Amino acid sequence: MDSTTIEIPSELFAPAESSSYSGVFELPELVAGPDVYAFAEPLAWNVIVSNTGDALLVSGTVTGLATTACARCLDPIEVDFQGDIEGYFLIGEAETPEDMDEDEFERLDDSNTIDLVPLMKAALLVDTPLVPLCRDDCKGICPDCGANLNEGDCGCAQKREAERLAEAEAANPFSALKNLTFDE
């Protein structure tokens, strides 16, 4: 099955019934804050739809491999996604669960279909790294010349430190006295 829309069969409206579904999902890119994740291959998904009495519970996983830029050095990195799909759909005129907020469930529409795309995107967003890094100790890029500091020192840090010391010395009112010589 390659569709991301599940048509709920009539037998799934009986309490305690469940069915499993799987397929692939074409998602060229996912934007998460400043980061853009590009998927070269389709994502694989598997879900189980279970009838809990008044609602259908959708649970499963979506997996895929994406590339993005390291937040520090901007080199391309691969991120392996395995998001947990979760959805809760009330059936018909079922009462709103007391222990759930309005944004924690949806109502099953009259066509008895569930679109998995929003659930899969939410699962992927939850699985995105807060700060994607090529490695934990990534040194980033030089703010002056743009060199990748993981590949070696560019020398700009030493120049900045020398300039800082020269400015500090120039700001010191007693710096003029350093060249003063005392004859004996």
C-alpha positions as CSV (number, residue, x, y, z in Angstrom):
1,M,0.0,0.0,0.0
2,D,1.5,3.3,-1.0
3,S,-1.3,5.7,0.0
4,T,-1.1,7.6,3.2
5,T,-4.9,7.7,3.6
6,I,-6.5,4.8,5.4
7,E,-10.1,3.9,4.6
8,I,-11.5,2.4,7.7
9,P,-13.3,-0.9,6.9
10,S,-16.7,-1.6,8.6
11,E,-15.3,-4.5,10.7
12,L,-12.9,-2.1,12.4
13,F,-15.9,-0.3,14.0
14,A,-16.5,-3.2,16.4
15,P,-14.9,-2.7,19.8
16,A,-11.5,-4.4,20.3
17,E,-10.8,-4.9,16.6
18,S,-7.6,-3.8,15.0
19,S,-5.9,-3.8,11.6
20,S,-2.3,-3.1,10.6
21,Y,-1.3,-1.0,7.6
22,S,2.0,-0.1,6.0
23,G,3.4,1.8,3.1
24,V,5.8,4.5,1.9
25,F,5.6,8.2,2.0
26,E,7.3,10.6,-0.4
27,L,8.5,13.7,1.6
28,P,11.1,15.7,-0.3
29,E,12.0,17.8,2.7
30,L,11.0,18.6,6.3
31,V,11.6,22.1,7.7
32,A,12.2,22.1,11.5
33,G,13.0,25.6,12.7
34,P,16.2,26.8,10.8
35,D,17.0,23.3,9.7
36,V,15.9,21.6,6.4
37,Y,16.0,17.8,6.2
38,A,16.1,16.4,2.7
39,F,14.9,12.8,2.1
40,A,16.3,11.1,-1.0
41,E,14.3,8.0,-0.5
42,P,10.7,7.5,0.5
43,L,9.9,7.1,4.2
44,A,8.6,3.7,5.4
45,W,5.6,3.6,7.8
46,N,3.7,1.0,9.7
47,V,0.6,1.6,11.8
48,I,-2.0,-0.4,13.8
49,V,-5.5,1.1,14.0
50,S,-7.3,-0.2,17.1
51,N,-10.9,0.3,18.1
52,T,-11.0,1.4,21.8
53,G,-14.8,1.5,21.9
54,D,-15.6,5.2,21.2
55,A,-12.5,5.9,19.3
56,L,-9.8,4.6,16.9
57,L,-6.3,4.6,18.2
58,V,-3.5,4.9,15.5
59,S,0.0,3.9,16.6
60,G,3.1,3.0,14.7
61,T,6.4,4.3,13.3
62,V,7.8,6.2,10.4
63,T,11.4,5.7,9.4
64,G,13.8,7.3,6.9
65,L,17.2,8.8,6.3
66,A,17.6,12.5,5.7
67,T,20.5,14.9,5.1
68,T,20.9,18.3,6.6
69,A,23.7,20.7,7.4
70,C,25.6,20.5,10.7
71,A,24.6,23.5,12.8
72,R,28.2,24.4,13.6
73,C,30.4,23.6,10.5
74,L,27.6,23.4,7.8
75,D,29.0,20.1,6.5
76,P,26.2,17.8,5.2
77,I,25.3,15.1,7.7
78,E,22.8,12.1,7.7
79,V,20.1,11.9,10.3
80,D,18.3,8.6,10.8
81,F,14.6,9.2,11.7
82,Q,12.4,6.8,13.6
83,G,9.3,8.7,14.7
84,D,6.4,7.3,16.7
85,I,3.1,7.9,15.0
86,E,0.2,8.5,17.4
87,G,-3.4,9.6,16.7
88,Y,-6.7,9.3,18.5
89,F,-10.0,9.7,16.4
90,L,-13.4,9.8,18.1
91,I,-16.1,7.8,16.3
92,G,-19.4,9.5,15.5
93,E,-20.9,11.5,18.3
94,A,-18.7,10.0,21.1
95,E,-18.2,12.2,24.1
96,T,-15.0,14.1,24.5
97,P,-12.7,12.2,26.9
98,E,-12.5,14.0,30.3
99,D,-8.7,13.3,30.6
100,M,-7.9,14.8,27.1
101,D,-7.6,18.3,25.8
102,E,-9.2,19.3,22.5
103,D,-5.8,19.2,20.7
104,E,-5.1,15.6,21.7
105,F,-7.8,14.0,19.5
106,E,-9.7,14.5,16.3
107,R,-13.1,13.3,15.1
108,L,-13.3,10.7,12.4
109,D,-14.9,12.4,9.4
110,D,-18.0,11.1,7.5
111,S,-15.8,9.5,4.8
112,N,-14.3,7.2,7.5
113,T,-10.8,7.9,6.3
114,I,-7.7,8.9,8.3
115,D,-5.0,10.9,6.6
116,L,-1.6,9.8,8.1
117,V,0.4,12.7,6.6
118,P,-0.1,15.1,9.6
119,L,0.6,12.3,12.0
120,M,3.8,11.3,10.2
121,K,5.1,14.9,10.0
122,A,4.4,15.4,13.7
123,A,6.2,12.2,14.5
124,L,9.2,13.3,12.4
125,L,9.3,16.8,14.0
126,V,9.4,15.3,17.4
127,D,12.3,13.1,16.4
128,T,14.4,15.9,14.9
129,P,17.6,16.7,16.8
130,L,17.5,20.0,18.7
131,V,20.8,20.9,17.2
132,P,22.0,18.7,14.3
133,L,25.8,18.1,14.7
134,C,28.2,16.1,12.6
135,R,29.8,15.1,15.9
136,D,29.5,16.2,19.5
137,D,32.8,18.0,19.6
138,C,32.3,19.9,16.3
139,K,34.4,23.1,16.4
140,G,32.4,24.9,13.8
141,I,33.6,27.5,11.3
142,C,35.8,30.5,11.9
143,P,33.7,33.7,12.2
144,D,36.4,35.7,10.4
145,C,37.5,33.6,7.4
146,G,34.8,30.8,7.3
147,A,37.4,28.0,7.5
148,N,36.1,24.7,8.9
149,L,37.9,24.5,12.3
150,N,37.5,20.7,12.3
151,E,40.1,20.5,9.5
152,G,42.7,22.6,11.3
153,D,43.4,26.0,12.9
154,C,43.2,28.9,10.5
155,G,45.2,31.4,12.7
156,C,42.4,33.9,13.0
157,A,41.9,33.3,16.8
158,Q,45.6,34.2,17.5
159,K,45.2,37.4,15.4
160,R,42.0,38.3,17.3
161,E,43.8,37.7,20.6
162,A,46.8,39.9,19.5
163,E,44.4,42.6,18.4
164,R,42.5,42.4,21.7
165,L,45.8,42.7,23.7
166,A,46.9,45.7,21.6
167,E,43.6,47.4,22.1
168,A,43.7,46.7,25.9
169,E,47.3,48.1,26.0
170,A,46.3,51.2,24.0
171,A,43.4,51.9,26.3
172,N,45.7,51.7,29.4
173,P,46.8,55.2,30.4
174,F,50.0,53.9,31.7
175,S,51.0,52.1,28.5
176,A,53.2,55.1,27.5
177,L,55.4,54.4,30.5
178,K,56.4,50.9,29.3
179,N,59.2,52.2,27.0
180,L,60.5,54.6,29.7
181,T,64.1,53.7,30.6
182,F,65.9,54.6,33.8
183,D,69.6,55.3,33.6
184,E,71.6,54.4,36.6
